[in-house]
Amino acid sequence: MLSRTCIILSGARNTGIKCLGSLRIKKLCETVLNEVAERHGIKIAELSVMPEHVHIVGDIPPVMSVSKAYLTSLKRCIQL
């Protein structure tokens, strides 16, 4: 059984920099997050890439903690 959770990945929220503002970067971020989720058995229910942060609602495997899902997603996004 999967566990539903919400993760918010923040970019430069406090600086006002819109690091995810371009359509090309937004699409790339969506693609990468979907690939990472699939690789780790996370099922994304909702994904919204905002100009300054990302909202993810998904189902994570019971053997994965919420913090592990967050760090896995964040680490891959930072590598962009």
N, CA, C and O of each residue as an XYZ file, in Angstrom:
320
protein
N       0.831     -1.185      0.000
C       0.000      0.000      0.000
C       0.876      1.250      0.000
O       1.846      1.337      0.754
N       0.534      2.200     -0.837
C       1.296      3.436     -0.936
C       0.760      4.467      0.040
O      -0.400      4.406      0.449
N       1.608      5.409      0.407
C       1.242      6.466      1.341
C       1.210      7.807      0.607
O       2.206      8.202      0.002
N       0.081      8.507      0.655
C      -0.055      9.792     -0.043
C       0.618     10.895      0.758
O       0.421     10.997      1.969
N       1.408     11.718      0.086
C       2.094     12.816      0.754
C       2.207     14.001     -0.190
O       2.058     13.863     -1.404
N       2.468     15.147      0.375
C       2.657     16.381     -0.400
C       4.063     16.887     -0.141
O       4.496     16.979      1.008
N       4.774     17.214     -1.208
C       6.138     17.733     -1.104
C       6.195     19.069     -1.823
O       5.671     19.208     -2.928
N       6.831     20.051     -1.198
C       7.054     21.338     -1.846
C       8.557     21.531     -1.963
O       9.264     21.588     -0.957
N       9.038     21.630     -3.183
C      10.449     21.914     -3.436
C      10.560     23.396     -3.699
O       9.990     23.898     -4.667
N      11.287     24.108     -2.852
C      11.394     25.547     -3.075
C      12.702     25.870     -3.766
O      13.745     25.282     -3.480
N      12.619     26.806     -4.669
C      13.804     27.252     -5.386
C      14.368     28.454     -4.667
O      15.043     28.322     -3.647
N      14.093     29.611     -5.197
C      14.594     30.853     -4.607
C      13.424     31.649     -4.049
O      13.324     32.854     -4.280
N      12.553     30.993     -3.329
C      11.311     31.603     -2.855
C      11.544     32.911     -2.095
O      10.835     33.890     -2.328
N      12.508     32.940     -1.206
C      12.711     34.120     -0.368
C      13.478     35.236     -1.068
O      13.538     36.353     -0.555
N      14.061     34.958     -2.221
C      14.844     35.977     -2.910
C      14.038     36.691     -3.982
O      14.447     37.743     -4.473
N      12.891     36.120     -4.347
C      12.080     36.728     -5.399
C      12.546     36.361     -6.797
O      11.962     36.817     -7.780
N      13.583     35.547     -6.902
C      14.077     35.120     -8.210
C      13.158     34.028     -8.741
O      12.877     33.055     -8.041
N      12.698     34.183     -9.953
C      11.792     33.214    -10.547
C      12.605     32.222    -11.377
O      12.649     32.297    -12.605
N      13.257     31.278    -10.659
C      14.195     30.359    -11.304
C      13.512     29.318    -12.183
O      14.173     28.708    -13.023
N      12.211     29.097    -12.016
C      11.497     28.123    -12.826
C      10.491     28.808    -13.743
O       9.507     28.201    -14.165
N      10.742     30.061    -14.042
C       9.786     30.875    -14.776
C       9.655     30.582    -16.260
O       8.583     30.787    -16.829
N      10.710     30.110    -16.900
C      10.615     29.887    -18.345
C       9.912     28.561    -18.636
O      10.032     27.604    -17.871
N       9.189     28.515    -19.731
C       8.453     27.320    -20.117
C       9.390     26.140    -20.345
O       9.051     25.006    -20.005
N      10.556     26.393    -20.914
C      11.538     25.329    -21.177
C      12.015     24.697    -19.873
O      12.092     23.472    -19.774
N      12.332     25.511    -18.876
C      12.788     25.002    -17.580
C      11.650     24.276    -16.870
O      11.871     23.243    -16.237
N      10.435     24.811    -16.972
C       9.271     24.182    -16.342
C       9.065     22.773    -16.906
O       8.881     21.822    -16.146
N       9.095     22.639    -18.221
C       8.904     21.332    -18.865
C      10.035     20.362    -18.499
O       9.793     19.177    -18.266
N      11.260     20.871    -18.451
C      12.399     20.040    -18.082
C      12.240     19.533    -16.648
O      12.487     18.359    -16.372
N      11.834     20.405    -15.751
C      11.625     20.031    -14.360
C      10.529     18.964    -14.245
O      10.691     17.992    -13.507
N       9.425     19.137    -14.961
C       8.345     18.145    -14.952
C       8.837     16.793    -15.453
O       8.522     15.760    -14.864
N       9.600     16.796    -16.530
C      10.126     15.564    -17.105
C      11.050     14.850    -16.128
O      10.927     13.644    -15.913
N      11.971     15.597    -15.542
C      12.938     15.012    -14.613
C      12.231     14.453    -13.381
O      12.542     13.347    -12.937
N      11.290     15.204    -12.831
C      10.583     14.725    -11.639
C       9.770     13.471    -11.938
O       9.714     12.561    -11.111
N       9.142     13.413    -13.102
C       8.396     12.213    -13.476
C       9.324     11.012    -13.645
O       8.971      9.900    -13.252
N      10.508     11.224    -14.227
C      11.482     10.143    -14.391
C      11.993      9.650    -13.044
O      12.097      8.445    -12.817
N      12.314     10.592    -12.144
C      12.802     10.218    -10.815
C      11.720      9.461    -10.052
O      12.001      8.457     -9.398
N      10.488      9.944    -10.137
C       9.377      9.286     -9.445
C       9.204      7.853     -9.941
O       9.045      6.928     -9.144
N       9.234      7.678    -11.239
C       9.068      6.337    -11.811
C      10.189      5.411    -11.360
O       9.948      4.257    -11.006
N      11.407      5.921    -11.374
C      12.572      5.123    -10.986
C      12.488      4.648     -9.531
O      12.973      3.566     -9.200
N      11.873      5.459     -8.668
C      11.828      5.148     -7.237
C      10.470      4.638     -6.764
O      10.235      4.523     -5.561
N       9.582      4.336     -7.698
C       8.295      3.765     -7.332
C       7.312      4.762     -6.731
O       6.385      4.373     -6.021
N       7.513      6.043     -7.014
C       6.609      7.090     -6.522
C       5.593      7.375     -7.623
O       5.963      7.586     -8.778
N       4.334      7.382     -7.267
C       3.279      7.690     -8.236
C       2.830      9.133     -8.004
O       2.292      9.455     -6.945
N       3.050      9.998     -8.995
C       2.683     11.410     -8.875
C       1.206     11.573     -9.214
O       0.766     11.217    -10.307
N       0.446     12.116     -8.261
C      -0.975     12.386     -8.471
C      -1.161     13.792     -9.039
O      -1.986     14.006     -9.927
N      -0.389     14.747     -8.522
C      -0.439     16.125     -9.004
C       0.968     16.700     -8.996
O       1.753     16.445     -8.083
N       1.271     17.470    -10.014
C       2.574     18.122    -10.125
C       2.346     19.511    -10.678
O       1.765     19.677    -11.751
N       2.804     20.502     -9.946
C       2.626     21.883    -10.382
C       3.943     22.634    -10.216
O       4.402     22.854     -9.095
N       4.541     23.020    -11.324
C       5.792     23.772    -11.297
C       5.446     25.254    -11.338
O       4.956     25.764    -12.346
N       5.708     25.931    -10.232
C       5.461     27.364    -10.100
C       6.767     28.100    -10.417
O       7.821     27.468    -10.478
N       6.721     29.416    -10.618
C       7.954     30.141    -10.937
C       9.041     30.048     -9.861
O      10.228     30.132    -10.175
N       8.643     29.874     -8.594
C       9.622     29.870     -7.507
C       9.720     28.544     -6.756
O      10.637     28.364     -5.954
N       8.796     27.613     -6.998
C       8.796     26.344     -6.274
C       7.945     25.314     -7.005
O       7.283     25.624     -7.996
N       7.975     24.093     -6.505
C       7.241     22.987     -7.121
C       6.360     22.321     -6.069
O       6.802     22.074     -4.947
N       5.110     22.031     -6.438
C       4.209     21.259     -5.575
C       4.090     19.856     -6.166
O       3.842     19.691     -7.360
N       4.272     18.853     -5.313
C       4.096     17.471     -5.744
C       3.190     16.776     -4.729
O       3.454     16.798     -3.527
N       2.128     16.165     -5.227
C       1.306     15.290     -4.399
C       1.442     13.914     -5.011
O       1.148     13.706     -6.189
N       1.889     12.985     -4.199
C       2.114     11.668     -4.756
C       2.008     10.569     -3.725
O       1.863     10.819     -2.528
N       2.081      9.370     -4.209
C       2.027      8.179     -3.370
C       3.417      7.571     -3.328
O       3.991      7.229     -4.362
N       3.955      7.440     -2.113
C       5.296      6.876     -1.965
C       5.196      5.466     -1.398
O       4.271      5.158     -0.646
N       6.160      4.601     -1.764
C       6.150      3.230     -1.246
C       6.288      3.233      0.277
O       6.913      4.136      0.834
N       5.716      2.241      0.958
C       5.780      2.201      2.419
C       7.198      2.069      2.972
O       7.441      2.400      4.133
N       8.127      1.593      2.160
C       9.510      1.452      2.628
C      10.301      2.754      2.495
O      11.456      2.819      2.918
N       9.692      3.791      1.910
C      10.372      5.073      1.711
C       9.761      6.120      2.637
O       8.542      6.282      2.691
N      10.618      6.820      3.356
C      10.125      7.888      4.217
C       9.827      9.130      3.379
O      10.321      9.266      2.260
N       9.026     10.021      3.923
C       8.713     11.273      3.233
C       9.992     12.071      3.015
O      10.179     12.665      1.953
N      10.874     12.091      4.015
C      12.119     12.850      3.873
C      12.999     12.264      2.773
O      13.671     13.012      2.063
N      13.006     10.952      2.620
C      13.782     10.317      1.542
C      13.209     10.693      0.179
O      13.964     10.976     -0.751
N      11.891     10.698      0.052
C      11.255     11.102     -1.208
C      11.586     12.550     -1.525
O      11.874     12.888     -2.673
N      11.547     13.400     -0.520
C      11.857     14.824     -0.691
C      13.302     14.999     -1.139
O      13.574     15.705     -2.110
N      14.232     14.355     -0.430
C      15.648     14.513     -0.764
C      15.972     13.948     -2.134
O      16.786     14.520     -2.860
N      15.349     12.833     -2.501
C      15.563     12.242     -3.821
C      15.122     13.212     -4.909
O      15.840     13.416     -5.888
N      13.939     13.814     -4.742
C      13.409     14.760     -5.723
C      14.253     16.029     -5.777
O      14.594     16.517     -6.854
N      14.583     16.555     -4.603
C      15.344     17.800     -4.524
C      16.730     17.648     -5.116
O      17.198     18.514     -5.855
N      17.391     16.536     -4.789
C      18.753     16.313     -5.286
C      18.762     16.289     -6.814
O      19.659     16.861     -7.434
N      17.780     15.637     -7.422
C      17.735     15.548     -8.880
C      17.427     16.897     -9.511
O      17.974     17.227    -10.563
N      16.557     17.679     -8.879
C      16.226     19.000     -9.425
C      17.428     19.926     -9.373
O      17.653     20.710    -10.295
N      18.200     19.839     -8.299
C      19.376     20.708     -8.152
C      20.395     20.400     -9.237
O      21.127     21.292     -9.664
N      20.455     19.153     -9.692
C      21.420     18.761    -10.728
C      21.055     19.331    -12.091
O      21.857     19.251    -13.022
N      19.854     19.910    -12.231
C      19.483     20.547    -13.499
C      20.390     21.717    -13.731
O      20.262     22.407    -14.743
